[in-house]
Amino acid sequence: MSGPAKTVSFTPAVNTASLRVMAKIGLVHDPARDVDHPRVDAMAYPQLVRHLFHATGELGWRVSTTGR
């Protein structure tokens, strides 16, 4: 494995509660890695197709959650 460990998360763009949590714990939106979820039915749930990707390194997680 190369580089530091990453914490990652993704959620539908409309899930503002999860997006707030991600920001609060120090995850950063990486628009280049956003995806259309392949298992969401775009006809039935168009608002749930686009997922926003957030990530941080291990050090960033430690700083944002412990203050150290």
C-alpha positions as CSV (number, residue, x, y, z in Angstrom):
1,M,0.0,0.0,0.0
2,S,1.4,3.4,-0.9
3,G,0.6,6.7,0.8
4,P,-1.4,7.4,4.0
5,A,-4.7,5.7,4.7
6,K,-7.8,7.6,3.6
7,T,-11.2,7.9,5.1
8,V,-13.8,8.2,2.3
9,S,-17.6,8.6,2.1
10,F,-20.2,9.3,-0.5
11,T,-23.8,10.2,-0.4
12,P,-26.5,11.4,-2.8
13,A,-26.2,15.1,-3.5
14,V,-29.6,15.8,-2.0
15,N,-28.6,14.3,1.4
16,T,-27.7,17.6,3.1
17,A,-27.7,16.1,6.6
18,S,-24.9,13.6,5.6
19,L,-23.0,16.3,3.7
20,R,-23.0,18.4,6.9
21,V,-21.7,15.5,8.9
22,M,-18.9,14.8,6.4
23,A,-17.8,18.5,6.5
24,K,-18.0,18.5,10.3
25,I,-15.6,15.5,10.6
26,G,-13.1,17.0,8.1
27,L,-14.0,15.2,4.9
28,V,-13.4,17.3,1.8
29,H,-15.6,17.1,-1.4
30,D,-13.6,15.9,-4.4
31,P,-15.8,16.7,-7.4
32,A,-13.5,14.8,-9.8
33,R,-14.6,11.6,-8.0
34,D,-18.3,12.2,-7.9
35,V,-20.3,9.4,-9.6
36,D,-23.7,8.4,-10.8
37,H,-24.5,5.4,-8.6
38,P,-24.9,2.4,-10.9
39,R,-27.6,0.6,-8.8
40,V,-30.0,3.5,-8.4
41,D,-32.9,3.5,-10.8
42,A,-32.6,6.9,-12.6
43,M,-36.2,6.7,-13.8
44,A,-37.7,6.1,-10.4
45,Y,-35.2,8.1,-8.2
46,P,-33.5,10.7,-10.4
47,Q,-32.6,12.8,-7.3
48,L,-30.6,9.9,-5.8
49,V,-28.4,9.1,-8.8
50,R,-25.6,11.6,-8.3
51,H,-23.4,10.8,-5.4
52,L,-20.8,13.2,-4.0
53,F,-17.4,11.8,-3.0
54,H,-15.6,13.1,0.1
55,A,-12.2,12.1,1.5
56,T,-9.4,12.9,3.9
57,G,-6.1,11.5,4.9
58,E,-5.6,9.7,8.2
59,L,-3.9,12.7,9.7
60,G,-6.8,15.0,8.7
61,W,-9.3,12.7,10.4
62,R,-7.3,12.6,13.6
63,V,-7.0,16.5,13.7
64,S,-10.6,17.1,13.0
65,T,-11.9,14.6,15.5
66,T,-9.5,15.0,18.4
67,G,-8.0,18.5,18.0
68,R,-4.5,17.0,17.9
